[in-house]
Amino acid sequence: MAELFGRHDRTRFEIIAYSLGRDDRSEMRYRLGKAFDRFVDLHDLGDMQAAQRIHADQIDILVELKGYTQHARSEIAAFRPAPIQVNFLGYPGTMGADFIDYIIADPITLPMDQQAFYDERIVHLPDCYQPNDSRRRTADKTPSRAGCGLPERGFVFCCFKNSYKITPKFFAIWMRLLAAVPGSVLWLFDANELVRGNLGNEARKAGVDPRRLVFAPRTGVAEHLARQRLADLFLDTLPYNAHTTTSDALWVGLPVVTILGEAFAGRVAASLLHAVGLAELVTHSLAEYEALALRLAIEPMLLAGVRRKLNANRLTHPLFDCARYTHHLEAAFTRMWEIFTAGGGPESFAVAPIAAPIAAELQTRISRHPYAACPLCGSAEHAPIIAADCSKHPDYRTDLPPVTKWQACKSCGHIFTEGYFADEVFAPRLADMLGHEMENGRRAAAPIVARVARHISPLDGEAAWLDVAFGNGALLFAAAEWGFRAIGLDHRQANVVALRQLGFEVHCGAIEDLAGSGRFTVISFADVFQRLVYPGQALAAAHRLLREDGVPILSMPNKDAMLFNLLHANQANPYWGEVADCHIFGRERLYRLLREHGFAPVEYNVSERHKIGTEVIARRTG
């Protein structure tokens, strides 16, 4: 929901969050804190005191996001701190309470003919009741099958729901599917040893080797999304569908087969599939569900067609269109307020869908600043070479152009995009927040620092390391551990403030803006050089800022690598679809650029962090 909160129209709404949980210092907590106009921590207040605080803030509409789920505090809403109170998202059913006025749903999850069974008045959003974050990050690297315990060949059925949602009827169907599809496996969430043992025993009773059940351990959200790319088909359950789990699968292009249930909780996946244009994956009986799953498993062309359709629809249909969703939700809140101020009691209603031209206007609001000439040599002679779909990239958002257009300079051969985005466009990236996945980042950064230390000794404590666009801080912290005097540079103000609080010297802005000369021993451009608007200017600044024997280190994709060209030949090269990159370098062009700005390459390495990555250490020569 984080994107939804940030998208609300601040000219019409003030958005206040009331937090009931402990501050876990997570990236999401930080992001949510920035998304609201006010973020109020009620964790240490009793129910009555919390209600009094909400009432004192003169809230018009209080949205209850927990219902009767774990750690809920519905007693706060029972004190009626707001004139309108809404059951939304967290609890897919009626709260059966006279202090909740409305429930947000859609025509599939909660048809109006079920109003008699709900104490809340039903409000229909036109597409799907569930908001989805189009800015969620998926890890760049997809793990190998072997790394996930999957066979190198064979069909992968999966279900990453909590194990208590797996019922005997559905598990029996899954075992029949494994029996019918030789070499297939079932990939499940690894809840605990007891679950593994019980499901293995049930598989054995069904005549299926328990080793064909593969269990996925807990991992980070971005990594979990990335590993789902290895699966072929997601199998849903009843009476409780996959909710967010379905959205996760669809976000990474994994088709989901579901069965339409009778109650709200069993109809969510159907709503999600309709909203992404895949109603054909919604079945209406156990037999139909099993038959469709089997067809998709044994007819590869059928499944490939579904996957193509999902990838085409993912960012063109309503499911992941957060701008459209926000408009509809705001219309619902507005109508609730109009009914209240007119003196009427809560009443059911349906929000009219936004017109398509308006939705398109909301979606595309940011464009690239065009390059007037080659950003390296200044030549105005360049030709287009490829237009790539960037809408599948994890950094893509619906307010950005869906295509990245690349061109080649006729004078120097440099490959660059038609233009660049302003710095603030990608400021909210979770991966760039200070401390994000620090231990993994630290392990990846340590070998880089070790290689630099072969050329520059950090032991005297005088060697200063400037990390350009330090992001989550992993490389900068590793340099400090090694003994370098670590200094940060970034344009993201929040990261700068956070790093200063840790006692580091840190600057906000671009390297070209730094004053002085000969201040640094090392300057790192780790996975950022290809995103700089004018890399030559950055190298000129680095030459000025480095001492006479100082070294820059640069890492980025390598266009000259054989794998890069093989992927290009097979129309599967992910780097053409990069949404934030402005340049693609090969080793030859990068070396030439370094020499042009007074540097001599002294060491080349294949990057351990990214596929087709290159890492170059150079030395200042003059």
N, C-alpha and C positions, 0 to 999 in steps of 0.2 A: 504493500500500500504506500510505500514511501514516495513514489512518484506522484500518486494521487494527491497527497497532502501538499506537495510543492506546487501542484498545478492549479489549485483553487484560485479563483478570481478575487484578488485582495481588494478590489474596488467594491465588492459586494459582500464578502465574507471575511470575518476574522476567525482564524483557525487556532484553537487552543487544545493542547494535549494534556491529559491527566494521566500520569504514569503511576501504576500500582505496584510494579515489580521493582526489584533492586537494580541499581545502576551497575550493569555488567561491563561497562567500559568498552563495549563492542563497537565495531564499525557501524552497525545498523543503529545502535543507540545514538551515536554521533550524528549520523545522517538524519535521523528523525528529529533530533534536537534542532537541526538547522532548517527543517522543512516547515515547522510550525511558527506562528507568530509569537506564541508563548508555550513553554514546556514546563508544566507544573508537576513536581514530584509529591504524590500523596502517600507514599509508601508507609511513612511513619505516623500517619494520622489515623485515628479511629474512624469508623463508618460515619458517625454523625458529624464529626469534625470535617471529614472530607466533603460530605454533602454541604455543610455550611460554607466551606471554601468555594465550591462550585457555584452555589447560590449567590454568594457575594460577588462573584465575577459576572453576574447577570447573563448567564448563558441562555440563549434562546432555544437551542436544540442540543440535547445531550445524546450522544450516540454510544450505546452499550456494545462494546466489541467482544466481550467475553461470554455473556449469557451464563450458562451453567457449566462452563468448562473449568479446567484445573486452575486454581489460584484466583477464581472469579470472586468479585466482591459486589454481588448484585444488591446487597443490603444498602449500598450507597444510593443507588437509583430508587430504592424503596422509600427513601425520605423525600422524593420528588423535588430535587434541587433545580429542575428546569421545567418550563411549561410544556415542552414537547420532548418525549423520550423515545428512542428508536433502537430496536433490536437489529443488529447488522453484522453479518459476515461470520463472526466467531462461533455462533450457535445456530445450526441449520434446523430450527424448529421453533415452536411457540414457547415462550417463557411462562405462559399461563399466569401472567401477572397483570393486575389492573393498573400498575404504574408504568407499563410499557405501551405506548400508543400505536407504533407502527413497526412493521418488519419489512426490510428491503429484500425483494426477490425478483423473479422474472417469470414469464409465462410458462416456462418449462419446469423450473424448480418448484414453483408453487402456484398452480392454476387458481384462478379466482373461485372456482367451484369448491375449493377447500377452505373458504373463509369461515365456514361454520365451526371448523376445528381449531381455529386460531383466536386467541383473545386480542392480539394485535390486528390492526387494519393492514391489509396487504397492499404494498406499493410495488408496481411492476416497473423495472427498468427495461428498455426495449430490446437489448441484445443479450446481456448476461449480467446477473447480479454481482459477479465476482470481479473486482478490479485486478489488473495485472500490471506489473512493473516492467515497462519496456526497456529499462535501463539496468536490469539485473545483469550481473557479470557471469560469464561462463569462462572457465579456465581456458587459456589459449591452447594448452597441450592436451590432446586426447590420449589417455593412457593406452597401453597395448592390451590386447585380450589376455595375454599371459599374465600381465601385471594385475589383472582383475580376477584371475583364476578361471577365466573362460577358455574353452577350447579354441584353437586357431581357426577351425572350420565348424560349421554347424549353425542352425537357426537358434537365436537367443530370444526366448520368451522372457518377460520380466514383470515383476510387480513390486514396487518399492514402498508399498503401504505398510503401516504398522501391522505386525503379525496377528493381532487380535481381530483384525478385520477379515482374515482369511477363514472362510467357513468350509465345512466338509464337502458341501455340494460343489463349490468352485474348485477346491483342491482336487476333487475327483475328476472334474473336467480337465484340469491342467495335466493330470497324470495320463489321461487318455490322449491328450495332444502330444505329450512326449512320446508315448508309445507309437503314435501314428506318424511322427516325423523323426526318422532315424538321425542320430547325431545331435538332436536338439537338446538344449538345457533350459532350466528355469532359474532365473536370476532373482533373488529375493533379498530383502533388507535383513541384515544380521542383527536380530534383536538381542538374543542371548543364547547360551549353550543349550538351555532347555528347549527352546523353540527349534534349534537345529536338530536336536535329537528326536523330538516328537514328529517333526515333518519328515525327517529321514525314515522313521519307522512307518509312517503312513505311506510314503512312497514305496517302501519295500512291500507292504501289504498289497499295493496296487500293481506289483510286478515291475516296478521301475527301480533301477539302480539309484540309491540315494546320492551317489556321486554326481548324478545329473542335476542335483540341486546345488546351486552356487550362491554363496551368501556374501553380500556386499557390506563391508564394515562401515562404521560411521566415518565421515570425512567432512571437509568444508563444503559449503553450499556450491561454490563455483566449481570445485572439483567433482562434486556429485553430478552436477548438470553435465559436465564434460564427459564423464564416463558413460552416461546414458546414450551417447552417440553410438556406442558399441552394440546396443540392443536392437532387435528387429521389430518387436511388437510388445506393447504394454497391455496386460490383461487386467481388467477392472473386476470389482466384486460388488455384491449386494449382501446385506441390506444397506451398507454404508459405502458409497462410491469413493474413489480417489478424488479429492478436491484440489488443493494446491499441488498435489502430486501429479494430477492430470495436466495442470498448467505447465509444470516443470517439463514433463515429457514433450508436450506440444511445442514448447519454446525451443527445444533443441532438435525438433523435427522428427520425434518418435511417435508413430501412430498409436492410438489407444482404442481398444475395442471395449465397449461398455454395454450394459443392459439397463434399460429404463426401469427404475423402481417405482414404488407407490408413494413414498414419503420424500420430503425435501432432501434429506441426506443421501437418498439413493437416486437422485435425479440430476445431481450437479454435473457429473461428467458429460451427460447428454447435453446439458445447456452449454458447456464449454465447447463441445464438438460442433454444435450448431453455430456457435458464434465464430468459429474458425472455418466454417464452410465444409465440414466433414460429417454431415448428418448420416451418411451411409454407414458410418462405424457405430451407430447406435442401434442395438438390437432390442427385441421385445420378449424374448423367451430364452430359457437356458439352451434349448436345442439350436436356436438361431445363433446365439452367442458362440457356441462351440463350433458350429458349421462355418461361420465367418472367420473365426480365428484359424481354423484348419486351412481354409482356402487361401488366406493370406500367407500362411506358412509354406504351402506346397506350390503356390503359383507366384513365382518371383516377379513376373511382369505385372501382376495385379498389385502386389505390395509396392513395387517401384512407382507405379502410377499414383498410388495413394501418397507416397512420400513426396513425389514431385508436387502434387496438389497442395499438400501441407506446407511445403517450403514456399510455394508461390503465394499461399493465402496468409501466411503467418503475420505479415505486416501490412496486408491490404484489407483484411477483414476485421471486424470489431473487437475480437478477443483481446488483442494486445494494443489496441488504440486507446491509450490512456487519456488523450485529449478529448476524444469523443465520450468516453466513459465519465470523465469529470463533468462535462456539460450536462449529461443526463442526471447525474447524482445531484448537481446543484439545482436543476429544475425540480427534482423531487423535494429537496429541502425548501425551496421557494414555495412550492404548492402547499406543503405542510404549514408553513408560516402564514400563508394567505388564508387558509381554512381557520387557523387559530385566531388570527386578528379579526376575522369576520364574525367571531363568536360561536362558531360551530364546533362540534366534537370531531374526533378523528374519523376519517372516511377513506375507504379504499379508492385508489385511482391508478392509472397507468400513465407513464411519461411518454410523450410523443417523441419518436426518433428524430434526431438532428438531421437536417437535409445534407445530402452528400457533398454539395459544393462547399458548405460551411465546414464540414469535417475535413475536407481536403485543405482548406485554408488554415485550419487549426494545426494540421499535421506538418506542413512544410513552411517554416518561418525563418529558417537559418540557411544562408547560402555561403558559398566560399568567396573569399576575396580573391579576385583573379590575379594571376601572375601576368604582368605586361611583357615580360621577357624571361629568358632562362635565369633561374635564381643563382646559378653558379657563374656563367660567363657573360650574361647580359645580352646574348643574341636574341633577336626577335624572330628568328627563323626556327620554327619547331612544327612538328607534325603529330597528329593524334595516332596512338598505337593500339589502345584498347580501352573499352568502357566496361567496367566490372561492377557486378551487383555487390553492394556493400551492406545490403539490408539484413544479411545473415550474421554479420559481425557482432560480437558481444557488446561492442561500444555503440552500436547503431541505435538511434532513437528516431521516432516517427516525425520529429520536427527537422530532420536533416535530409538532404537529397539522397535518394536510394542508390545512386550510381556514382562510382568514382571514375573519373576520366583521366587517363594517363597520356602523356605526350613525350616525345623525344626531341632534344635539341639537335638541330642539324649541324651545329658548329662543334660542340664538345661531346655530344652523345649522351648527355645526362638525361635521365628519365625522371619526370616530375609530374605532379597533378596539375590540373588546370588552375588550381588556386588553393587557398589555405583557410582554415577556420580561425576565428579569434581565440585567444588563450582560454577565456572563461567558458567556452562551449563544453570542454571536457573536464572542467574543474571538479565535478562531483564524483568522478570515477572512484568506486570503492577500492580498487586495487592500488590507488595512489594515496590513500589515506595513511597517515603516519601510524606505523605499528601493524598494518594489515599483514596477516600471515607471516609474522616476523621470523619465526624459527625456520620455516621453509626458505624464506628470503635470505636469511643469514647463512644457511648451508650453501645456497647458490652463490652468494657474494664472496664467501671466504676464498675459493680458488682464484677468483679474479684479483683480489687484493694480494694473494700470495704471488701471482705472476708479476704484478707491478713491483712488489718488494724485491724481486730479483734485479730490478733496474734502479730502484730508489730505496735506500735504506731508511726505515722509519725509526730506527733505534735511538737516534740522538734527540728525538722529540721536537726537532725543528722543521721536519718535513710537513708541509701543509697540503691537505687534500681537499680540493673543491669538487663537490658532487653537484652537477648541473641537473636540475629538475629531480630532486632527491626522492620524490614520491613517498613511498612507505618507509624510507630511511634505512632499508636493509644494508645497502652497500656503504652508506655513510657510517653506520654503526660498526660494520665489520672493519672499515678502515681505522676507526677510532680504537677498536680492540687490538689492532695490529701495532698501534703506537703512533699512527699518523695524527696530526692535529686536524680533525675533521671539521669542515665548514660546509654549510648547506646553501643552495640557491634554488629557489622555486618561485613560480608566479602565483601559487595557491596560498592565499593569505592564512587560511586556517592551519595549513601544515607549517608555515613559517612561525606562527604564534606558538603552536604546540612544541616545535623543536626548541624555540628560545626558552620555553619553560623548563626544558631539560638541561639548560646551561650551555647550549652550543652557540657558536657564532653562526648566524644565518642571515641571508639577504633575500629580499623579495624583488623579483624582476627578472630581467634577461642578462646573460653574461656580458653582452655589449655595454650594459649600463654600469658595470663595476668599474670603480676608479682604481688607479695605481698601476704599478708594473712590477714584475718579478716577485709577486707576493706568494705564489703557489709553486709547489713542487710537482703535484699531480692534479690534473683536471679530468674528471670522468664524464663522459657522455654515454651513459649506460642505457641502451634501448630508447634513446631520446633523439639521437642525431638525425634520424630520418623524419622526425616530426618538427624539427626546427624550420622556421620560415625561410631563413637565409643561412645555410650551413657555412658558407664561406666567410660571412661576417662573424659567425661564432668562432671559427678557427682563428681569424685575425685577432679577435679579442683574447682568445686563449694564448696566442703567441705573445701578446703584450703582457698578459697576467702571469705567465710562467717564468720561472728563473731560467738561466741560460741552459742548464742541463735538464730542465723539467720535461715531464712526459704527459701527453694526453692519452687516454684510453677510450676507444669507441667500440660500441657493439650494436649490431643491426642485422637485418636479413641480407643475404649475399646473392645478388642476381646472377653471379657467374658460377654458382654451384650447380653441379649436374642435376641434383634433385630439383632445384628451382625450375630448370628448363624441362625436365621430364614432366613435372606437374603442369607446367604451362602447356606442353604439347598435348596433355590429356585433359585440358580445360578444367583442372582441379587445383590450380595454384591459389592458396588462400590469401597471398600477399597482395594480389591485385585488388582484392576486396577490402583492404584495410581502410577504415573510415577516417582515421586521424592522421595517417602518414602523408607526407608531402613528397617524399623522394624514395627512390629505390637505387641503391648503389651496388655495383660489383666491386671486386677487390681492385681491379685495374683503375677504375675511375676514382675510387676513394684514395688510392695511393697518389694519383696525380694531383688530386685536390690538396692532400696533405703537403706535398712538395711545393705546390704553388704558394702555400702560406707559411713556409719555413719549417717544415717538419720532415723527418726521415722515418719511415716505418722500420721498426726494429724487431717486432714479434707479431706473428699471426697465429690465431687459435680458432678452432671450431667452437662456437658457443655451446655451452652445456645447458643453457636455459631455454633456447628456442630452436625449433626445427629450421634448418637452412640458415642458421645464424653464424655470423662472423664476429670476431673480436680482434682488434688491431691496437697494438701499443706503438707509439711513435716517440721520437725525441726531438726537442727543439734544436734547430741547427744554426740559427743565426739571429 
